[in-house]
Amino acid sequence: MENKVLFQFAGFLNTRQIWKENKFPYQPYHLKQAPISKLPRTLEFSPSMVLGKRMELFFQYYVTHFSHEEVLAHNEQVIFEKKTLGELDFILKNSISGEISHVELVYKFYLFDPEIRGDRACWIGPNRRDSFPEKLKRLQNNQFPLLHQKETLPLLDRLKIDPSEVTQKICFKANLFLPKNWDEKMNFSEINPDAVSGFWIKASEFTKVDYGNALFHSPKKPDWPIDPRHNQVWESFEEVLPKISGLLSREQSPLVWMKKGDDLYERFFIVWW
């Protein structure tokens, strides 16, 4: 890929919101999807920058160049008596309406585990270290209330902002993966079905019999948002298997891109658990 960052940015913008309808007590913040041809060619980040920080900078770039808003604050930490209480992702000002908004940005990859009960609890991280309900709890109990805590007032005073006049919004983008061949009726009363972007399998299911005729690439995490059709270097089942096995042995569930034929691409996770 000539410009991975460009494709990462496009993947970020084109990732859907997790909500089918907003069930959260904060307004949704929507970003417009965009084709590669309309995106800037000058984006460059350190290769070591983690996925979450990378998505935040994409959001900041989008707001600055593709919206009527300006970024007043980004990742502002609230510190009291040398203890960090939390941070505000973004404070924005609309140059047309004058509206001030506090936006929390979330970008996640969740797998549906049918063995877990609950419409929200069944969505977990690829390595089972986080979940949709845990993230919602942190947002509701920590991240959004931080704006109205007295310890945040010095920051808001510096920005000349009255917290009572701030609209709080959520931008929750997610890539969702279902068990392969999952044919039971899904309850998408809350979850956006358009956010489903692939499937997942157990390590024992990744066999030469089922996958030996396809080509593969296991991207590093910063590249996870990229559309697989932009990848140029592919490996056979035999070539990619040692890499996948190494990740699984370290209890890391790799994302895999698969190419079948000239123009058929799929994304899936292989889980270690």
N, C-alpha and C positions, 0 to 999 in steps of 0.2 A: 504493500500500500504506500503510495507516494506521500500522503499526508494523513497519518492516523488521527491526529487531533481533529482535523476537519470532519472525518467520519464519526469520531466519538461525539462531537458536537451535534451532528445531524441525528445520531442515535439518541442522544439526550432529548433533543427537541421532539422527536417522533415517538418517544415512549409515552404511553397513555397514562392518564390519571387512574389511580386504583379504584376510585368510586364510580359506580354506575350512576347513582344520584348522590348528591352530597348529604351524608348522614352525620357530619361532623359539625359542632357548634361554631365553626368558623367558615368564612367564605372561601370558596376555591379560587386559587390563582391559576389562570390558564395561560399557557404559552402556545403560540401558533406553531404548527408543524411547518417544516421548511425543506425544500429540495436542496440537494448538494450545490446546484448551480448558483443559488442565491446566497450562499454562505461565504464568509470572508476567507481569504487564503493565507492570512498572516498569523493565525493562532499558533502559539508555541508554548508548551509547558515542559517542565522537568519530567523526564521519564520516571522518576521515583515518586512523583506526586500521586497520592492515593486516590481511589475512585471518588470518595465523598467530596474531597476538596476540589477535585477536578470539576465535578458537577456544579459546585457552588460558583466557580469561576465562569463556567458556561452560562449559568443563570445571570450572573452579574453582567457578562458581555451581552447577553440577549436584552436585558433591561436597558442597558446603555445605548445600544445600537438599533434595537427593533421595537421600542415602545416609547410612550410619551412620559415615561417616568425617569427619575434620576435616583441614584443610590446615595442616600444620606449616611448610611452606616452599614457595615458588613462585618459579621462575626465580632460584634462588640461584646467583650467580656464584662460581666458585672462582678466586681471584686469588693468584698467587705472584710475588713480586718485580716488582710492578706489571704483570704480564702475565696476561691472562685466559685460563685453561686451558679453560674451558667453563662450562656451567651445568647444574644439575639442574632438570628441569621441575617436578616435584611430589614432595614427601614427605608421605605421608598416614598417619594413625593411625585404625584402626578402633576406635570407642568400645565395641564389644561384645567383640570378640576380643582387642583390644590390639595386633593385628598392625600393624607399621610397613612401609610399602611405598614404594618409589621408582618412580614412574610416568613414563615418557617418552610424550608425546603427539605423534602425527603426523596431519596432515590433508592429503591430497593429491588432485590431479586428474592421472590418468595416461591416456595414449592408447596403444593397442596398435599397434605398428608391425610388420607382418608381414615387413618386409625385414630386421629385426634378429634374429639367431639367439639362442636361449636363452630358457628359460621365464620368467626374470625380467627379462633385459636388454631384452626387447621392450616393456616398459612404461616410457614416457618422459613427461616433462612436455610441456604443449602447445607450448612454445617450444623444446623439445629442450635445455633448460639443466639438467635433472636427470633422474634415472631411479630406478626402484625399487632396483636393486642398489647405486647410489651411496648412497642413504639407508640401506639396511641396513648398508653398510660403516661409515658414520659412527656409526650406533647401536652396532654391535658393537665398533668400535675406539676410539671416543671417548666417546660419551655414557653408556653403561652402565658402562664401567670407571672413569669419573671418581669414582664413589661410593667406590671402594676405594683411591684414590690418597692418599698421605700428606698432600698439600696440602689435601685435603678434610676432614681430621680436625678442624681448628679449628671449622669450621662444624658438624660432627656433634657435637662436644663441647658447643658452645653449645646445641644442640637436645637434648642428653643422649641421643644415639642411638649404639648400637653397630652399626657397619656389618655385622658378621657376622650380625646378627639381622634385617637388612632384606631383604624380598622384593622383587625387581625385576620390574616388569611393563611391558607395552607396550600402548598403545591406538593402533592404527594404522587410522584411518578413511580410506577412499579412494572417489572417484568415478571409475569406469573407463569408457572410451569405445572402442568398436570401429570399424573402418572401415565405412562404410555398405555395406549389402548383403553383409557378410562372412558367407559361408555355409559356410566350411570348418570342420571339427570343431575346436573349441578344446580345448586341454589345460588343464583347470582342476584339475590335481592339487594345486596349491597355492592358486590364486587363487579367491576366493569369487565364483561367478557372479552372486550377488545384488547384488554391488557394481557391476555394469555398469549405468550409468544413462543411456547415450546412445550416439551415434555421432559420427564425424568425417568431414569431406570436405576435399578440396583447394579452393583459392580458385576454380579454373577450373570446379568442379562446382556452384558456387552460381549458378545461372542462372535467368532468368525463366521459361523453359520448364518447369523442374522445380519451382520454388518460388514462382512468381508468384501463385498463388491463396491462399497462406497469410499469416498475420500474424506479426510478429516483435518481439522485444525483445532487445537485447544488454546484459545487466546488467553493472554494474561489479563488480570482483572481490570486494568484501565481500559482494555479493549472490549469488555463485555457488552457495552451498548451498541457496538458497531453491527450493521447489517452484514451478515456473512457473505453476501454476494460481492462485497468489495474486497474480499480476501483474494490474494493471488498465489499463495504458496500452500499446496495441499499435500497430505501424507496418506499413505495406505494404512489399512488396519494394523499391519505388522509394524509399521514405523511409529504410529502414534501410541500403540498399546504400552510400551515401556514408560512413556511420559505420564500417561494416565495412571498407570499402576503406582508410579512413584508418588504422585499426589494423593492417591487413595490411601497409601501406606502411612501417610502423615495426617490422616483424617481431614483431608481437604477434598471437597467434592468439585471436580472440574466441570466447567462449562465447555461443551464441545460443539463445534460447527460441523455440519455434515453436508457434503455435496453429492447428489445422486443425479447423474445425467448432466446435461449442459446447463440447465437453468432451474434446478430444484435444490433448494437449500433448507436445512432445518437446524434448529438450536435445541440442545438438550443437556441436562445435567446427568452425570453419573455419580451416585451418592455412595459414600463409604459406610453408612449406617444401615 
